[in-house]
Amino acid sequence: VPVWLPEWLPVAVDGGGGGLFTDLRPGQLHGCVVPFTRTGHDRAPRWPGITEMLTDVADRLQSLDANEVAAMMVGRWTLPRG
């Protein structure tokens, strides 16, 4: 049975029952970003915080070559070509 804690704040959803949450509980992992699905969540955070997540996404978008033939995948979201 999936567990959801009140201290987990959803920050993104994918429309299929999954997404990302930030963990607001006190402790070493406070603020980390964790992927989740309809059936559970990852055991380890994907990013240590929202700033690191947004920086990673921005860096990936900036590194795209506008002339790429193949679409690039970031997580489960496909970025459009060109």
Secondary structure in CASP SS format (residue, H / E / C, confidence):
PFRMAT SS
TARGET T0000
AUTHOR 0000-0000-0000
METHOD secondary structure of the structure
MODEL  1
V C 1.00
P C 1.00
V C 1.00
W C 1.00
L C 1.00
P C 1.00
E C 1.00
W E 1.00
L E 1.00
P E 1.00
V E 1.00
A E 1.00
V E 1.00
D C 1.00
G C 1.00
G C 1.00
G C 1.00
G C 1.00
G E 1.00
L E 1.00
F E 1.00
T E 1.00
D E 1.00
L C 1.00
R C 1.00
P C 1.00
G C 1.00
Q C 1.00
L C 1.00
H C 1.00
G C 1.00
C C 1.00
V E 1.00
V E 1.00
P E 1.00
F E 1.00
T E 1.00
R C 1.00
T C 1.00
G E 1.00
H E 1.00
D C 1.00
R C 1.00
A C 1.00
P C 1.00
R C 1.00
W E 1.00
P C 1.00
G C 1.00
I H 1.00
T H 1.00
E H 1.00
M H 1.00
L H 1.00
T H 1.00
D H 1.00
V H 1.00
A H 1.00
D H 1.00
R H 1.00
L H 1.00
Q H 1.00
S C 1.00
L C 1.00
D C 1.00
A C 1.00
N C 1.00
E C 1.00
V C 1.00
A C 1.00
A C 1.00
M C 1.00
M E 1.00
V E 1.00
G C 1.00
R C 1.00
W E 1.00
T E 1.00
L C 1.00
P C 1.00
R C 1.00
G C 1.00
END
